Amino acid sequence: MYRLIYLVVSIVLLQGCEAPMQDAKNFVASVNKTKGIAIEPLPKPAEYNHFAYSAGFARSPFDAPQQELTIDVISKARDCLQPDINRRKSLLEANGLDNLIMRGTLGTPDELWALIQTNTGDVYKVKKGNYIGLFHGKITQVSEQQVELVEIVPDGSGCWVERQNSLSLNSDA
């Protein structure tokens, strides 16, 4: 009995699926009958002109460059003043002298420390022999009124020259 009911229900359902399929076939046929939009053909690509590499006497761009004489090599070959680039830099060497302010001193007359403030508000203590500033500035003397230092600045020809500079006491704010 149940088999008969399943058979009848499945036949009815299969006939119901036939009608939408006929609608889809009719739609496809009507679309195929309509004339589509004409598409222009793609333009032909430009003709390729071969470029002949004429710099045969120069270094090939695909070879690794050989070490050439640079300013560093030239300046080291000459006997001129050079900063110690292998020296470990201090935190105050990341700031230019115009961004550093001397705020005071502390210590004894034999060993006087200067208090240097950065533009971020941090305060550091430095003494004779420490380095500050962007140009390898070595502190030569600390007094109650100023910090004197010798900077090593490039001269433009691969060598470096010494320059005297100082930071004076500024107790404002």
C-alpha positions as CSV (number, residue, x, y, z in Angstrom):
1,M,0.0,0.0,0.0
2,Y,2.7,2.4,1.0
3,R,4.6,1.5,-2.1
4,L,1.7,2.5,-4.3
5,I,1.4,5.8,-2.6
6,Y,5.1,6.5,-3.0
7,L,4.9,5.6,-6.7
8,V,1.9,7.9,-7.3
9,V,3.6,10.8,-5.5
10,S,6.9,10.4,-7.4
11,I,5.0,10.3,-10.8
12,V,3.2,13.5,-9.9
13,L,6.4,15.2,-8.7
14,L,8.2,14.2,-11.9
15,Q,5.5,15.6,-14.1
16,G,5.6,18.9,-12.1
17,C,9.4,19.2,-12.8
18,E,8.7,18.9,-16.5
19,A,6.8,22.2,-16.8
20,P,9.6,24.5,-15.5
21,M,12.1,22.7,-17.7
22,Q,10.0,23.5,-20.7
23,D,9.9,27.1,-19.7
24,A,13.7,27.2,-19.5
25,K,14.0,25.6,-22.9
26,N,11.6,28.2,-24.4
27,F,13.6,31.0,-22.8
28,V,16.9,29.7,-24.2
29,A,15.4,29.4,-27.7
30,S,14.0,32.9,-27.6
31,V,17.4,34.3,-26.5
32,N,19.1,32.4,-29.3
33,K,16.7,33.9,-31.9
34,T,17.5,37.5,-30.9
35,K,20.4,39.1,-32.6
36,G,23.4,39.9,-30.3
37,I,25.4,43.1,-30.2
38,A,28.3,43.1,-32.7
39,I,31.7,43.3,-30.9
40,E,34.5,45.1,-32.6
41,P,37.5,43.0,-33.2
42,L,40.6,43.7,-31.1
43,P,43.2,46.0,-32.7
44,K,46.3,44.3,-34.0
45,P,49.3,44.7,-31.7
46,A,52.1,47.0,-32.8
47,E,55.0,45.4,-34.5
48,Y,57.9,44.6,-32.2
49,N,61.1,46.5,-33.0
50,H,64.2,44.7,-31.7
51,F,66.6,46.9,-29.7
52,A,70.3,46.1,-30.2
53,Y,72.4,46.5,-27.1
54,S,75.2,48.8,-28.2
55,A,77.1,49.3,-24.9
56,G,79.2,46.1,-25.3
57,F,82.3,47.9,-23.9
58,A,80.6,48.7,-20.7
59,R,79.8,46.3,-17.8
60,S,77.0,43.9,-18.4
61,P,73.9,44.8,-16.4
62,F,73.5,41.2,-15.5
63,D,77.0,40.9,-13.9
64,A,77.6,41.8,-10.2
65,P,79.4,45.2,-10.0
66,Q,83.1,45.1,-9.0
67,Q,84.2,47.2,-6.0
68,E,84.9,50.6,-7.3
69,L,86.8,53.4,-5.5
70,T,84.3,55.2,-3.4
71,I,84.9,58.3,-1.2
72,D,85.3,56.0,1.8
73,V,88.1,54.0,0.1
74,I,89.7,57.2,-1.2
75,S,89.6,58.9,2.2
76,K,90.9,55.9,4.0
77,A,93.8,55.7,1.5
78,R,94.7,59.3,2.3
79,D,96.2,60.2,5.6
80,C,93.5,62.4,7.0
81,L,91.3,62.7,10.1
82,Q,88.5,60.0,10.3
83,P,85.9,59.4,13.0
84,D,85.9,56.0,14.7
85,I,82.9,54.4,13.1
86,N,83.3,51.2,15.1
87,R,82.8,53.0,18.4
88,R,79.5,52.3,20.2
89,K,77.3,55.5,20.0
90,S,75.6,57.0,23.1
91,L,71.9,58.0,23.2
92,L,72.7,61.7,23.0
93,E,74.4,61.2,19.6
94,A,71.0,60.7,18.0
95,N,70.2,64.4,18.6
96,G,71.7,67.5,17.1
97,L,73.2,70.1,19.4
98,D,70.3,72.4,18.7
99,N,67.9,69.8,20.3
100,L,70.0,69.5,23.4
101,I,69.8,71.9,26.4
102,M,72.3,72.1,29.3
103,R,70.1,72.3,32.5
104,G,72.8,72.2,35.2
105,T,75.7,70.4,36.8
106,L,76.3,68.0,39.7
107,G,79.3,66.5,41.3
108,T,82.6,67.7,42.9
109,P,85.0,70.2,41.5
110,D,87.3,67.3,40.6
111,E,84.6,65.4,38.6
112,L,81.7,67.6,37.3
113,W,78.8,66.1,35.5
114,A,76.5,68.1,33.2
115,L,72.8,67.5,33.0
116,I,71.7,67.6,29.3
117,Q,68.0,67.6,28.3
118,T,66.7,66.4,24.9
119,N,63.7,67.8,23.1
120,T,61.7,64.8,24.3
121,G,62.2,65.9,27.9
122,D,64.7,63.2,28.9
123,V,67.6,64.3,31.0
124,Y,71.1,62.6,30.8
125,K,74.2,63.2,32.8
126,V,77.5,63.5,30.9
127,K,81.1,64.1,31.8
128,K,84.4,64.8,30.1
129,G,85.1,62.1,27.4
130,N,81.5,61.4,26.6
131,Y,80.1,61.9,23.1
132,I,77.0,64.0,22.2
133,G,75.6,65.5,19.0
134,L,75.4,64.2,15.4
135,F,79.0,65.0,14.5
136,H,81.0,62.7,16.9
137,G,81.2,65.5,19.5
138,K,83.5,64.5,22.3
139,I,83.2,66.5,25.5
140,T,86.5,68.1,26.4
141,Q,85.5,70.2,29.5
142,V,82.5,70.5,31.8
143,S,82.2,73.7,33.8
144,E,79.3,75.1,35.8
145,Q,78.3,77.4,32.9
146,Q,78.9,75.3,29.8
147,V,80.0,72.1,28.2
148,E,82.8,72.4,25.6
149,L,83.2,69.8,22.9
150,V,85.1,69.0,19.8
151,E,83.1,67.8,16.8
152,I,84.4,66.0,13.7
153,V,82.6,67.2,10.6
154,P,83.0,66.2,7.0
155,D,84.9,68.6,4.8
156,G,83.3,67.5,1.6
157,S,86.4,65.9,0.1
158,G,86.3,62.6,2.0
159,C,88.2,63.9,5.0
160,W,87.0,65.3,8.3
161,V,88.0,68.4,10.3
162,E,87.7,69.2,14.0
163,R,85.3,72.0,15.1
164,Q,85.0,73.5,18.5
165,N,81.5,73.9,19.9
166,S,79.7,74.3,23.2
167,L,76.4,74.1,25.1
168,S,75.7,76.9,27.5
169,L,73.6,76.6,30.7
170,N,69.9,77.3,30.1
171,S,67.8,77.2,33.3
172,D,64.6,78.4,31.8
173,A,61.5,76.3,32.3
